[in-house]
Amino acid sequence: MEVTTMQAEYTLLNRRTIIDIFIGDEKLGKHVLSNGNTLDISMPYLSGPQICTLAQELGCPLEYAWNGGGMSRWQYFKTVLEYCIDHQKCVLLLTRLFQRGQFTKILEECTIDEVDNVYELCVNRVLKIINDELRLGGNALQFVNGRCELHPIHEDVPVYVPLIKTISYEEIANLSEQAMKCIERGDFQSALTKSRTILEDTFAYVIRQKGEEPGNKGDIKNLYMQVKDLYGMHADKDMDRRINVLLSGLEKIVDGIRDMRNEYGDAHGKGLPKLKVERHHARLCVNSATAMAEFILSVYMKATKRNV
């Protein structure tokens, strides 16, 4: 069967790191429920027989080897994924994986009021982690209106805006520490991604505290402009000139972090050299994002007269 260009892009999902996420082997964080129990954020765990049942429902004649001589679970899933790529059924497979009914086991301890939020939290975190791997290849997974599929990313890179219920100085410091650890092991790409995440999460949080939803374009520049409007952060002619200079510098920080993350290893625009990021550049990016996030949180605290 002929595979279309876009369908061929689904081969990007055929990586062990991504397959381990799909079958529920990767824990992507923790969430504390109202009953005090801690929930692992992940995809639902898929056993070998469950993977084979899913394969058969999609038309793939895959049988589970009950005698113990079969493949590992990730190999079973790899077989299903390859079948779906060849038969143009990847959207069906992905949509099935992300359906709320698949998360019943994960959501069983949630109260009625928590179920929707925890389900959304799991889906958002999974898509964000996978898209961090896919973005440099020019594609991103989107789950919209109950349908999950790959879409190409163009020059204005969309960001999946996460559901953030609370964020604090401690949370910002934690994200910053994670980014610095990436730099220590030479993973500058992940450090840039986490710098962007620090700003995305903070912007999304303070926007929601004003009773609004983050703009659906999902670009951090758009999110920052939304924050500026909601919190009256525009330059004021009656304000000290030095303060206005600092405020204008914030916008340049957002632009720099957005462009560094988008263009790392993939120059945009004719004649632009490939962006080379070194250790001190990555540290500057992380420290700038951290300082700005803390400032935005302070603006929110002052506006609402509360401590975070």
N, C-alpha and C positions, 0 to 999 in steps of 0.2 A: 504494500500500500504506500502511495506517495505521501511523504510527510511535508507539510507546509513549513515555510521559514520560521513562523512564530511557534509552531508546534515543536520544531527542532530545538527551540530554546529551552524546552522543558528538560532536556538532557542536563541542564545546569543543576537540576535538583538531584541528579544521580550521583551524589557525593555521600560518603559514609557519615560525615558530620551532620548533614541535613537529614539523611535517612534515620539516624539515631534520634533526632528530634521528632520526626513523624511517628515513630513507633513507641514514643514515650520513654526512651532511655535517658534522655538529657533533662536534668532538673535546671530550670532557668530562673530560680529565685524562690523566695518563700513569702507567704501571706498569712497574717494572723487573723483567724476568724473571731467572731464575737464571743464564741464559747471558750476562747483562749487557746484552742488548738492551732497548730501551725500546718499550713497546707503547702505542699510542693507545687510550684507553678510549672506545668508541663503539658504536653499532649497526653491524651489517654494511653495507657499501656496496651499494646496490641500483642497478644500471644501468637504463636505460630499458627494454630488452628484458626484464630480470628482473621489473620492476614490471608489465609487460604480461602476462607469463606468470603471475604471481601473480594478477592480475586475472581472467584467463581461468579459472584453477582455481577461483575463487570465483563464476564465472558472469557476470562483467562482460565484455562484448564489446569489449575495448580492444585496439587494434592499434598496434604501434610503427611510426612513420613512418621507414623506413630511408633515405628520400631526403633527410633532413635538414630537412624542413619541418614537423616535429612540435613538440610542446610540450617545455618543460623537464622534467627528472626530477621536480621537486617538483609540477609541474602534473599529470603522469601519476598520481602518488601521490594527489593531491587528488581526481582523478576516481575512483580506486578507493575512497577513503575515503567520498566522497559516495554512491557506489553501495552500499557496505556499510551506511551509515546508512539509506538508503531501503529496503533489503531485509533489515534486521536481521541483518547478518552481521559486525558489528564485532568481536564476540568471536572469531569464526573468524579474521579478519584479524590481530588483535593477538596471539592465541595462536600463530599461524603465525610472526609476526615474532620472537617471543621464544623459539622452540624452539631447543634447543642446537645442532641440526643446521645452523641458519642461521649459526652463529658459527664454522664450520669454518675459514674463512680467517683470522679473528682469532686463533684458538687454535692455529694450525699450528706455531708456534714453542714452544709450551708443552710442558714435560715431562708425563709421566703424572700426577705428583704435583701439578702446577700447574693442570691443565685445569679441574677443578671450581671451584677458588678464583677463577680469572680469569674464567670464565663468570659466576659469581655476582657478582663485582665489577662487571662490565659491566652486568648486568641491574639490580643495585641502584643504580648511579650513574645510569643512564638513567631509571629510575622516579622516583628522588629529584628529578632536575632537572625532569622533566615535572610531577610532583606539586606542586612549588613553584609552578608556574604555575596549576595547577588548584585548589589548596586553597582560595583565597578564593572560588571559585565553588561550593564545597561538595561537590567530588568528588575522588576519587583513584583512580589505576590500581593494581590489585593483581594480582600474578602468583603464584597459589597452586595447588599440585597440578597444574601444567602447563596452567593456564587463566588467561588474562589478560582482565580486564574492569574497567569502571568501577564504583565503589561510592560511594554518597553518604556524606559525612562529617557526623556529628552533632556534638553539643556537645563531646564528648570526642574531640578530633581525633586520629586515629591517625597515627603517624609510622612511615615505613618505616625500620626499624633497619638501618643499613648494616653490611656486613662490613668490619671494621677489623682488620687483622693487627697493625699497630704504630702507636703514636702517641707523639709526643715533644713536648718543649717547643718545638722548632723547628716542628713541624706545627701546634701550637696557635697559635704566633705567626704562621704563614703564613695560617691561616684568619682570624685577627684582622685582619691587614693587608688581606686581601681585603674583609672587612666594612667597614673604615674607608674603603677606596676607593669602596665603594658609597655611603657617606655623603657623600663629597666630591662625587660627581656627583648627589646629591639622591635617590638610590634607597634610601629608608629601609626599604621593604618587604624588599628583598633583604638589607639589613644585619640586620634582625630574624631573617630566615630563617637567615643564617649564624651568628648568635649561638646560635640553637637547635642548629644543626649542630655547633658547637664542643662543646656539652654532650653531645649524643647520641653523637658519635663517642668522646668521652672515657669516658663512662659505659659504652658498649658494649665498649670495649677493656678496661677494668679488670675488668669482669664476666667476660669471656671468659678473662682471665688467672687467674681462680679456678676455671676448668674448668666454668663454667656458661654458658648462653645467655641473652641479654637477654630479659626478659619479653615475651611476644608481644603484649601490649596496645600496646606501642610508645609510650606517653606518657612524656615525660621525667621527670615526677614519679614514675611507677612505676619507671623506670630508676634514679632517684636513691635511692629507698627500697631497691631491690635492692642498690645499692652500699653504703648504710649498713649493711644487714644483713650483707653479706659481709665488710666491713672493720671492723665493730664501732664505727661512728661515732656511736652513740647517746649522748646526754648522760649523764654519769657524776656522781653526787652527790659523789664524792671528787675530782673534777677542779676546777680553779680556775673560779670562777663566770664570770670574764671569757671563758674559753675556751668554756664552755657557751653563753654569749650569742652568740659568733661562730658556733658550730656551728648554733644555731637560726636564725641569719640566713641560712645557706646555703640552707635550705629555702625561705625567702621569695624568694631570688634565683631559684630554679628556678620557683616559682609565678609570679613577675613576668614572666620571660622567656616562659614557656609561654603566659600569658594575653595578653601583648602581641602575640605572633606569631599567636595564634588569633583575636584580636578586632580586629586592625588593619583599620579600614575596615568592620567588620561587627560591630556591637554585639550581644552575647549577653545575653539576660535582659531582661525587660520593664522599660521605663523607663530603661535604661542609655543614656547618650549615646554617640554614635559616637566611637571612640577616635581622637584626633588626636595623631600622633607628630611631634615636631619634632626638629631636628638634635641638640640636646643630650640628648634622651631616647634617641635611637638610639645616641649615643656611650656613654651610661651603660649601655645594654643590652649593647653589645659588650664594654666594659671589665669589666662584672660577670661575663659569661660567661667571658671570658678568665681573670680572676682565680680563678674557681671551678674551671675546668678544670685550671689549674696546681696548685691545692691538691689536687684529687682525684688527679692524677698523682703528687704528692708523697706522698700517703697510700699509694698503690700501691707506690711505690719503697721507702718505709720498711717496708711489710709484707713485701716480697720481698727487701729488702736489695740492691737493684740500682740502677744509674744508667740513666737514659733520655735 
